[in-house]
Amino acid sequence: MTALPLALLPVIWLFVSLCVMRLPGHVACPAALLVCILPASLAWGMDAGEVASAVAEGVAFALWPIIFVIVAALILYRYSLLTGGMETIKRMLTGASEDRRVLTLVLAWGFGGFLEGIAGFGTPGVIPGSVMIALGFPPLFAMTACLVANSAPTAFATLGVPTLTLSDVTGLGVMDVGGAAALQLMAPCVAVPFFLVIAAGGSPKAIKGVFLITLASGLSFALPILALMRFVGPELPTLIGSVCAISATIAANRLFYRDTEHNRKYRLRQEGGARLEPAPPASLPAGGTRPAEAFQAWLPFLMVLAVVVATSSLAPAVHAPLAALKSSVLIYSGEGGRPLTFSWLLTPGAMVLLSTLIACLIQRRRLSELAGIAAAALRQSKNPCITIVSIVAMAKVMNYSGMTADIATALIAVFGKAYPLAAPFVGAVGTFITGSDTTSCILFGNLQLGAAGTIGADPVWVTAANLSGATAGKMISPQSIAVAVAAGGMRGRDGELLRGALGYCAAYLAIVCAVTFAFCRFP
């Protein structure tokens, strides 16, 4: 316990550098690695070889599969921009309704979740938020709504990277830990659309008239996540769940929405008081069949769906030989090291690249265009990659040195058997500090696993709580706030945006903590 302040030093540095000093991640995180190495060497006795091999293992794990899938997802997203497919998708969605509550569900919740599933990197805030502002939403509300919505979907973001990472870091089965997280996120998935409707209308009274639409929006996201995580894996839950949420919200709006005096109060109006005239699907360019254009817009993402399903455990004849193409390498030279396994083809990055290539060939685009997109994606991801490599290397040093275990021991001393109640909060702190669910899982995944073992709780359930709690911290992370402020043209209004999202974050986190504690098993 006497070494606890030293164990916390890298975490404290991350908080101060990122949240107070506002240093960029690619500057603060390499410094955090250095801050971690010093106490690991001096107070925990790691020699130079152990430190170097721990850092090397972290770099290797960061490059494959984490950074690989992030770059691949950026290539897919940029390809959709190049073909105009993303613009077509946006036009289709903005014709859903004149009611600002329904439009918020479609754009912030559904479309934002879809972008989180394929790309991340701030796109769930920047793109839906910008579309909402263009439609006439106040910038502060539009960006607050996107922050609140960009919560539960992040657990399975970018083709499941956070869940896959948590599994790799802790050694727990990906289907087990992902399935537990999906269960923990059921209630938040249903709650968030109600949060958004309340925010859009300014009070809980706004739920009147759209209750069934809001419920459909939440359940249509939650249930596919649960089913896909149970039978397929973590790559598709957010992507498919968001598409289901968009479809169900639009369908429920057509079935249940009534033109009543109460509902008319929530019609979106543009500046000057003019009523919004949303662009219907018929506004797509003349001369082409609308279904054909819609198909072309969605084709790259349909290819992702097809490739992931075709290579999953649902197709054992394909899955088994691909899963066998892997290599295991022991990199860490100290005690407790275990081989790092690299799956060469059965990895999300390879699936996304293959899907993009297939779409490119079907749509008869030049491969040189795809190469240019890939180069741009690599340039765009340079600084985030430095951040991720540094964080993963730091987490490896903390884990192998024993610093993480000492922090877990201290937390157990405070909470005892009630630790599962605090587990999601730990995950939320990780995301608040680093701005990423993935890095939160890297930082604290083994801490949660160790704490569960100490108190005799279900290790899968408690460790999954890190992932579930991490989704709450995403709403109020300084990095998320900064992106939203820039995208909304709200310079100097960071505090207003934070205050707008803070209450919803607290309610969301309280739900996750209560669910985690209430259903935690003690064998």
C-alpha positions as CSV (number, residue, x, y, z in Angstrom):
1,M,0.0,0.0,0.0
2,T,2.9,2.4,0.6
3,A,3.8,2.2,-3.1
4,L,0.2,3.0,-4.1
5,P,0.9,6.7,-4.9
6,L,3.6,5.6,-7.3
7,A,1.3,3.0,-8.9
8,L,-1.2,5.7,-9.5
9,L,1.3,8.2,-10.9
10,P,0.8,7.3,-14.6
11,V,-3.0,7.6,-14.2
12,I,-2.7,10.9,-12.4
13,W,-0.4,12.2,-15.1
14,L,-2.9,11.2,-17.8
15,F,-5.7,13.0,-16.0
16,V,-3.6,16.2,-15.5
17,S,-2.1,16.3,-18.9
18,L,-5.2,15.4,-20.9
19,C,-7.9,17.0,-18.8
20,V,-6.2,20.0,-17.1
21,M,-3.2,20.8,-19.3
22,R,-5.2,19.8,-22.5
23,L,-2.1,18.3,-24.1
24,P,-2.9,16.2,-27.2
25,G,-2.9,12.5,-26.7
26,H,0.1,11.8,-28.9
27,V,2.2,14.0,-26.6
28,A,0.7,13.1,-23.2
29,C,0.6,9.4,-23.6
30,P,4.3,8.8,-24.6
31,A,5.2,10.9,-21.5
32,A,2.8,8.7,-19.5
33,L,4.8,5.7,-20.6
34,L,8.0,7.3,-19.3
35,V,6.3,8.2,-16.1
36,C,5.2,4.5,-15.7
37,I,8.7,3.0,-16.5
38,L,10.5,4.9,-13.7
39,P,8.5,3.6,-10.7
40,A,8.2,0.1,-12.4
41,S,12.0,0.0,-12.5
42,L,12.8,1.6,-9.2
43,A,10.0,0.6,-6.9
44,W,8.8,-2.7,-8.4
45,G,12.2,-4.0,-9.5
46,M,11.7,-4.5,-13.3
47,D,15.1,-4.8,-15.0
48,A,15.9,-3.1,-18.4
49,G,15.2,-6.3,-20.3
50,E,11.8,-6.8,-18.7
51,V,10.8,-3.2,-19.3
52,A,12.0,-3.3,-23.0
53,S,10.2,-6.6,-23.7
54,A,7.0,-5.4,-22.0
55,V,7.0,-2.3,-24.1
56,A,7.8,-4.4,-27.3
57,E,4.8,-6.6,-26.5
58,G,2.6,-3.6,-26.1
59,V,3.7,-2.1,-29.4
60,A,3.1,-5.4,-31.2
61,F,-0.3,-5.8,-29.7
62,A,-1.3,-2.2,-30.5
63,L,-0.2,-2.6,-34.2
64,W,-2.1,-5.9,-34.6
65,P,-5.0,-6.0,-34.4
66,I,-6.0,-2.7,-32.9
67,I,-4.4,-0.1,-35.2
68,F,-4.9,-2.4,-38.2
69,V,-8.7,-2.4,-37.8
70,I,-8.8,1.3,-37.1
71,V,-7.0,2.1,-40.3
72,A,-9.1,-0.3,-42.2
73,A,-12.3,1.2,-40.9
74,L,-11.0,4.7,-41.9
75,I,-10.4,3.4,-45.4
76,L,-13.9,2.0,-45.6
77,Y,-15.4,5.3,-44.3
78,R,-13.3,7.4,-46.7
79,Y,-14.3,5.1,-49.6
80,S,-18.0,5.8,-48.8
81,L,-17.3,9.5,-48.9
82,L,-15.5,9.2,-52.2
83,T,-18.4,7.3,-53.9
84,G,-21.0,9.7,-52.5
85,G,-22.6,6.9,-50.6
86,M,-22.4,8.6,-47.3
87,E,-24.2,11.7,-48.7
88,T,-27.0,9.5,-50.0
89,I,-27.4,7.8,-46.7
90,K,-27.6,11.2,-44.9
91,R,-30.3,12.5,-47.4
92,M,-32.3,9.3,-46.8
93,L,-32.2,9.8,-43.1
94,T,-33.1,13.5,-42.9
95,G,-36.5,12.8,-44.6
96,A,-37.7,10.6,-41.7
97,S,-39.8,13.2,-39.8
98,E,-40.4,16.9,-39.1
99,D,-40.5,16.2,-35.3
100,R,-37.2,17.1,-33.7
101,R,-37.5,14.3,-31.2
102,V,-37.8,11.7,-33.9
103,L,-35.0,13.2,-36.0
104,T,-32.8,13.2,-32.9
105,L,-33.4,9.5,-32.5
106,V,-32.7,8.8,-36.2
107,L,-29.6,11.0,-36.5
108,A,-27.9,11.1,-33.1
109,W,-28.8,7.6,-31.9
110,G,-29.1,5.6,-35.1
111,F,-26.8,7.3,-37.6
112,G,-24.3,8.1,-34.8
113,G,-24.2,4.5,-33.8
114,F,-23.8,3.4,-37.3
115,L,-20.7,5.6,-37.8
116,E,-19.4,4.4,-34.4
117,G,-19.7,0.9,-35.6
118,I,-17.7,1.4,-38.8
119,A,-15.2,4.2,-38.1
120,G,-15.3,6.0,-34.7
121,F,-12.6,8.7,-34.6
122,G,-15.1,11.5,-33.7
123,T,-17.3,10.8,-36.8
124,P,-20.4,10.0,-34.6
125,G,-20.3,13.5,-33.2
126,V,-19.0,15.5,-36.2
127,I,-21.3,14.1,-39.0
128,P,-24.7,13.7,-37.3
129,G,-24.2,16.8,-35.3
130,S,-23.3,18.9,-38.4
131,V,-26.4,17.4,-40.2
132,M,-28.6,18.4,-37.3
133,I,-27.3,21.9,-37.2
134,A,-27.8,22.3,-40.9
135,L,-31.4,21.2,-40.4
136,G,-32.0,23.9,-37.9
137,F,-31.2,22.4,-34.5
138,P,-29.3,24.7,-32.0
139,P,-25.6,23.8,-32.1
140,L,-25.4,23.3,-28.3
141,F,-28.3,20.8,-28.3
142,A,-27.2,19.0,-31.5
143,M,-23.7,18.3,-30.0
144,T,-25.0,17.4,-26.6
145,A,-27.4,14.9,-28.1
146,C,-24.6,13.3,-30.1
147,L,-22.4,13.1,-27.0
148,V,-25.2,11.4,-25.0
149,A,-26.0,9.1,-27.9
150,N,-22.3,8.1,-28.4
151,S,-22.3,5.9,-25.3
152,A,-23.7,2.4,-25.4
153,P,-22.7,1.9,-29.1
154,T,-19.0,2.4,-28.3
155,A,-18.7,-1.0,-26.5
156,F,-18.7,-2.7,-30.0
157,A,-17.3,0.2,-32.0
158,T,-15.1,-0.1,-35.1
159,L,-16.1,-3.7,-35.7
160,G,-15.8,-4.7,-32.0
161,V,-12.3,-3.4,-31.2
162,P,-13.0,-2.5,-27.5
163,T,-14.5,-6.0,-26.8
164,L,-11.8,-7.8,-28.7
165,T,-9.1,-5.8,-26.9
166,L,-10.6,-6.5,-23.5
167,S,-10.6,-10.2,-24.3
168,D,-7.0,-10.2,-25.5
169,V,-5.8,-8.2,-22.5
170,T,-7.4,-10.4,-19.9
171,G,-7.4,-13.8,-21.6
172,L,-11.1,-14.1,-21.1
173,G,-13.2,-15.6,-23.9
174,V,-14.4,-12.8,-26.3
175,M,-17.9,-14.3,-26.5
176,D,-18.1,-14.5,-22.7
177,V,-17.0,-11.0,-21.9
178,G,-18.8,-9.5,-24.9
179,G,-22.0,-11.4,-23.9
180,A,-21.8,-10.1,-20.3
181,A,-21.3,-6.5,-21.5
182,A,-24.3,-6.8,-23.9
183,L,-26.5,-7.9,-20.9
184,Q,-25.2,-5.0,-18.8
185,L,-26.0,-2.5,-21.6
186,M,-29.5,-3.7,-22.2
187,A,-31.1,-1.2,-19.8
188,P,-28.8,1.8,-20.9
189,C,-29.6,1.0,-24.6
190,V,-33.3,1.5,-23.8
191,A,-32.7,4.5,-21.5
192,V,-30.6,6.6,-23.9
193,P,-33.3,7.2,-26.5
194,F,-35.6,8.5,-23.7
195,F,-32.7,10.8,-22.5
196,L,-32.5,12.1,-26.1
197,V,-36.2,12.7,-26.4
198,I,-36.3,14.6,-23.0
199,A,-33.3,16.7,-24.1
200,A,-34.9,17.4,-27.5
201,G,-38.2,18.5,-25.9
202,G,-36.7,20.2,-22.9
203,S,-38.6,18.2,-20.2
204,P,-39.9,14.7,-19.5
205,K,-43.3,15.8,-21.0
206,A,-41.6,15.5,-24.4
207,I,-42.0,11.7,-24.1
208,K,-45.8,12.0,-24.5
209,G,-46.7,11.3,-28.1
210,V,-43.5,9.4,-29.0
211,F,-43.3,6.9,-26.2
212,L,-43.7,3.8,-28.4
213,I,-41.4,5.3,-31.0
214,T,-38.7,5.9,-28.4
215,L,-39.1,2.4,-26.9
216,A,-38.9,0.9,-30.3
217,S,-35.7,2.9,-31.0
218,G,-34.0,1.5,-27.8
219,L,-35.2,-2.1,-28.0
220,S,-34.3,-2.4,-31.7
221,F,-30.7,-1.5,-30.7
222,A,-30.5,-3.6,-27.5
223,L,-31.9,-6.8,-28.8
224,P,-29.8,-7.2,-31.9
225,I,-26.7,-6.4,-29.8
226,L,-27.6,-9.2,-27.4
227,A,-28.4,-11.7,-30.2
228,L,-25.4,-11.0,-32.3
229,M,-23.0,-11.1,-29.3
230,R,-24.5,-14.4,-28.4
231,F,-24.3,-16.1,-31.8
232,V,-21.9,-14.2,-34.0
233,G,-19.3,-12.1,-32.2
234,P,-18.4,-8.5,-31.3
235,E,-17.8,-7.3,-34.9
236,L,-21.4,-6.6,-35.9
237,P,-23.5,-5.7,-32.8
238,T,-23.2,-1.9,-33.1
239,L,-23.3,-1.8,-36.9
240,I,-26.4,-4.0,-37.2
241,G,-28.0,-2.6,-34.0
242,S,-27.8,0.9,-35.4
243,V,-29.3,0.0,-38.7
244,C,-32.1,-1.8,-36.9
245,A,-32.6,1.2,-34.7
246,I,-32.9,3.6,-37.7
247,S,-35.3,1.2,-39.4
248,A,-37.5,0.6,-36.3
249,T,-37.6,4.3,-35.4
250,I,-38.7,5.3,-38.9
251,A,-41.3,2.4,-39.1
252,A,-42.6,3.2,-35.6
253,N,-42.9,6.9,-36.5
254,R,-45.1,6.0,-39.5
255,L,-47.3,3.6,-37.4
256,F,-47.7,5.5,-34.1
257,Y,-47.0,9.2,-34.8
258,R,-50.1,11.4,-34.6
259,D,-50.6,15.0,-35.8
260,T,-51.8,16.3,-32.5
261,E,-51.5,19.7,-30.9
262,H,-49.0,18.4,-28.4
263,N,-46.8,16.9,-31.1
264,R,-47.0,20.0,-33.3
265,K,-45.1,21.9,-30.6
266,Y,-42.0,19.8,-31.4
267,R,-41.8,20.4,-35.1
268,L,-38.3,21.6,-36.0
269,R,-38.2,25.1,-37.3
270,Q,-35.4,26.7,-39.2
271,E,-34.0,30.2,-38.3
272,G,-36.6,32.8,-38.8
273,G,-39.4,30.6,-37.7
274,A,-40.0,28.8,-41.0
275,R,-41.1,25.2,-40.7
276,L,-38.5,22.6,-41.7
277,E,-39.2,20.8,-45.0
278,P,-37.1,17.7,-44.7
279,A,-35.7,16.3,-47.9
280,P,-37.7,13.1,-48.7
281,P,-36.1,10.1,-50.4
282,A,-37.6,11.4,-53.7
283,S,-35.1,14.2,-53.6
284,L,-32.3,11.9,-54.7
285,P,-30.9,12.8,-58.1
286,A,-33.2,12.3,-61.0
287,G,-32.4,9.9,-63.7
288,G,-31.5,6.9,-61.5
289,T,-33.6,4.4,-59.7
290,R,-33.8,5.3,-56.0
291,P,-33.5,1.7,-54.8
292,A,-30.5,1.2,-57.0
293,E,-28.8,4.3,-55.6
294,A,-29.6,3.3,-52.0
295,F,-28.1,-0.1,-52.7
296,Q,-24.9,1.4,-54.1
297,A,-24.7,3.7,-51.0
298,W,-25.0,0.8,-48.5
299,L,-23.0,-1.7,-50.6
300,P,-19.6,-1.4,-48.7
301,F,-21.4,-2.0,-45.4
302,L,-23.4,-4.9,-46.8
303,M,-20.1,-6.4,-47.8
304,V,-18.8,-6.1,-44.3
305,L,-21.8,-7.9,-43.0
306,A,-21.5,-10.6,-45.6
307,V,-17.7,-11.2,-45.0
308,V,-18.1,-11.2,-41.2
309,V,-20.9,-13.7,-41.2
310,A,-19.3,-15.9,-43.9
311,T,-16.1,-16.2,-41.8
312,S,-17.8,-16.5,-38.4
313,S,-18.5,-19.6,-36.3
314,L,-21.8,-19.8,-38.2
315,A,-19.8,-21.1,-41.2
316,P,-17.4,-23.6,-39.6
317,A,-16.1,-24.8,-42.9
318,V,-14.7,-21.4,-43.6
319,H,-14.1,-20.3,-40.0
320,A,-11.9,-23.3,-38.9
321,P,-9.2,-23.0,-41.6
322,L,-9.0,-19.2,-41.3
323,A,-8.7,-19.5,-37.5
324,A,-5.8,-21.9,-37.8
325,L,-3.8,-19.3,-39.7
326,K,-2.2,-17.7,-36.6
327,S,1.2,-17.4,-34.9
328,S,2.1,-17.3,-31.2
329,V,5.2,-15.4,-30.0
330,L,6.5,-15.0,-26.5
331,I,7.8,-11.4,-26.3
332,Y,7.9,-10.6,-22.6
333,S,11.1,-12.0,-21.0
334,G,10.1,-11.8,-17.4
335,E,8.0,-14.0,-15.1
336,G,4.3,-14.3,-16.0
337,G,4.7,-13.6,-19.7
338,R,2.4,-15.5,-22.0
339,P,2.6,-15.9,-25.8
340,L,1.0,-13.2,-27.9
341,T,-1.2,-14.7,-30.6
342,F,-1.6,-13.0,-34.0
343,S,-4.6,-14.1,-36.2
344,W,-3.5,-13.2,-39.7
345,L,-6.8,-13.5,-41.7
346,L,-9.6,-14.0,-39.1
347,T,-9.2,-10.4,-37.8
348,P,-11.6,-7.5,-38.2
349,G,-9.0,-5.4,-40.1
350,A,-8.6,-8.0,-42.8
351,M,-12.4,-8.4,-43.1
352,V,-12.9,-4.7,-43.5
353,L,-10.2,-4.3,-46.1
354,L,-11.5,-7.3,-48.1
355,S,-15.1,-5.9,-47.9
356,T,-13.9,-2.5,-49.2
357,L,-11.9,-4.1,-52.0
358,I,-14.9,-6.2,-53.1
359,A,-17.2,-3.1,-53.0
360,C,-14.6,-1.2,-55.1
361,L,-14.5,-3.9,-57.7
362,I,-18.3,-4.3,-57.9
363,Q,-18.7,-0.5,-58.2
364,R,-16.0,-0.4,-60.9
365,R,-13.9,2.2,-59.1
366,R,-10.2,2.4,-59.8
367,L,-7.9,0.6,-57.4
368,S,-5.6,3.6,-57.6
369,E,-8.4,5.6,-55.8
370,L,-8.5,3.0,-53.1
371,A,-4.7,3.3,-52.7
372,G,-5.0,7.0,-52.4
373,I,-7.7,6.6,-49.7
374,A,-5.4,4.2,-47.8
375,A,-2.5,6.6,-47.8
376,A,-4.8,9.4,-46.5
377,A,-6.2,7.1,-43.8
378,L,-2.6,6.3,-42.7
379,R,-1.8,10.0,-42.5
380,Q,-5.0,10.7,-40.5
381,S,-4.4,8.0,-38.0
382,K,-0.7,8.8,-37.3
383,N,-1.3,10.7,-34.0
384,P,-4.0,8.4,-32.7
385,C,-1.7,5.5,-33.4
386,I,1.1,7.1,-31.3
387,T,-1.5,7.5,-28.5
388,I,-2.7,3.9,-28.7
389,V,0.8,2.4,-28.9
390,S,1.9,4.4,-25.9
391,I,-1.1,3.5,-23.8
392,V,-0.9,-0.2,-24.6
393,A,2.8,-0.3,-23.8
394,M,2.2,1.5,-20.5
395,A,-0.5,-0.9,-19.6
396,K,1.8,-3.9,-20.2
397,V,4.5,-2.3,-18.0
398,M,1.9,-1.7,-15.2
399,N,0.5,-5.2,-15.4
400,Y,3.8,-7.1,-15.5
401,S,5.5,-4.9,-12.8
402,G,2.6,-5.5,-10.4
403,M,1.4,-1.8,-10.3
404,T,-2.0,-2.7,-11.6
405,A,-2.4,-5.5,-9.0
406,D,-1.5,-3.0,-6.2
407,I,-4.2,-0.6,-7.4
408,A,-6.7,-3.4,-7.4
409,T,-5.7,-4.4,-3.9
410,A,-6.3,-0.8,-2.7
411,L,-9.7,-0.7,-4.3
412,I,-10.8,-3.9,-2.7
413,A,-9.7,-2.6,0.7
414,V,-12.1,0.3,0.1
415,F,-15.1,-1.5,-1.4
416,G,-14.8,-5.1,-0.3
417,K,-17.6,-7.3,-1.6
418,A,-19.3,-4.2,-3.0
419,Y,-16.6,-3.7,-5.6
420,P,-18.9,-4.7,-8.5
421,L,-20.8,-1.6,-7.8
422,A,-17.7,0.5,-8.4
423,A,-16.3,-1.5,-11.4
424,P,-18.2,0.4,-14.1
425,F,-17.1,3.7,-12.5
426,V,-13.4,2.6,-12.9
427,G,-14.1,1.9,-16.6
428,A,-15.8,5.3,-17.0
429,V,-12.7,7.0,-15.4
430,G,-10.5,5.3,-17.9
431,T,-12.5,6.6,-20.9
432,F,-12.8,10.0,-19.3
433,I,-9.1,10.2,-19.1
434,T,-8.1,8.7,-22.4
435,G,-11.1,9.4,-24.6
436,S,-11.3,5.7,-25.7
437,D,-13.2,2.6,-24.5
438,T,-10.4,0.6,-26.0
439,T,-7.6,2.3,-24.0
440,S,-9.8,2.1,-20.8
441,C,-10.0,-1.7,-21.3
442,I,-6.2,-1.8,-21.8
443,L,-5.5,0.3,-18.7
444,F,-8.0,-1.3,-16.3
445,G,-9.0,-4.7,-17.8
446,N,-6.6,-6.7,-15.7
447,L,-7.3,-4.6,-12.6
448,Q,-11.0,-5.6,-12.8
449,L,-10.0,-9.2,-13.4
450,G,-7.7,-9.2,-10.3
451,A,-10.3,-7.5,-8.2
452,A,-13.0,-10.1,-9.1
453,G,-10.6,-12.9,-8.2
454,T,-9.8,-11.3,-4.8
455,I,-13.4,-11.0,-3.7
456,G,-14.6,-14.3,-5.3
457,A,-16.9,-12.6,-7.8
458,D,-17.6,-13.8,-11.4
459,P,-14.5,-12.6,-13.2
460,V,-16.2,-12.4,-16.6
461,W,-19.1,-10.2,-15.3
462,V,-16.9,-7.8,-13.3
463,T,-14.3,-7.5,-16.1
464,A,-17.1,-6.8,-18.6
465,A,-18.3,-4.0,-16.3
466,N,-15.1,-2.1,-17.3
467,L,-16.4,-2.1,-20.9
468,S,-19.9,-1.2,-20.0
469,G,-18.8,1.6,-17.7
470,A,-16.3,2.9,-20.2
471,T,-19.2,3.7,-22.5
472,A,-20.5,6.3,-19.9
473,G,-17.2,8.1,-19.7
474,K,-17.2,8.7,-23.5
475,M,-20.0,11.3,-23.1
476,I,-17.9,13.7,-21.0
477,S,-14.4,12.9,-22.1
478,P,-12.5,16.1,-22.7
479,Q,-11.5,14.7,-26.1
480,S,-15.1,14.1,-27.1
481,I,-16.1,17.6,-25.8
482,A,-13.3,19.2,-27.8
483,V,-14.3,17.5,-31.0
484,A,-18.0,18.5,-30.5
485,V,-17.0,22.1,-29.8
486,A,-15.0,22.3,-32.9
487,A,-17.6,20.6,-35.1
488,G,-20.4,22.8,-33.8
489,G,-18.5,26.1,-34.1
490,M,-19.0,26.7,-30.3
491,R,-15.6,28.0,-29.4
492,G,-15.4,28.8,-25.6
493,R,-18.6,26.8,-24.8
494,D,-16.8,23.7,-23.6
495,G,-18.3,24.1,-20.1
496,E,-21.8,24.5,-21.3
497,L,-21.5,21.3,-23.4
498,L,-20.0,19.4,-20.5
499,R,-22.8,20.5,-18.1
500,G,-25.4,19.5,-20.7
501,A,-24.1,16.0,-20.9
502,L,-23.0,15.5,-17.3
503,G,-26.5,14.8,-15.8
504,Y,-27.3,12.2,-18.5
505,C,-23.8,10.6,-17.9
506,A,-24.5,10.3,-14.2
507,A,-27.9,8.7,-14.8
508,Y,-26.5,6.3,-17.4
509,L,-23.6,5.3,-15.1
510,A,-25.9,4.8,-12.2
511,I,-28.0,2.3,-14.3
512,V,-24.9,0.4,-15.3
513,C,-23.5,0.3,-11.7
514,A,-26.8,-0.9,-10.4
515,V,-27.2,-3.6,-13.0
516,T,-23.6,-4.8,-12.5
517,F,-24.0,-5.1,-8.7
518,A,-27.5,-6.5,-8.7
519,F,-26.7,-9.4,-11.1
520,C,-23.1,-10.2,-10.0
521,R,-22.6,-13.8,-9.0
522,F,-20.4,-14.9,-6.1
523,P,-19.8,-18.7,-6.7
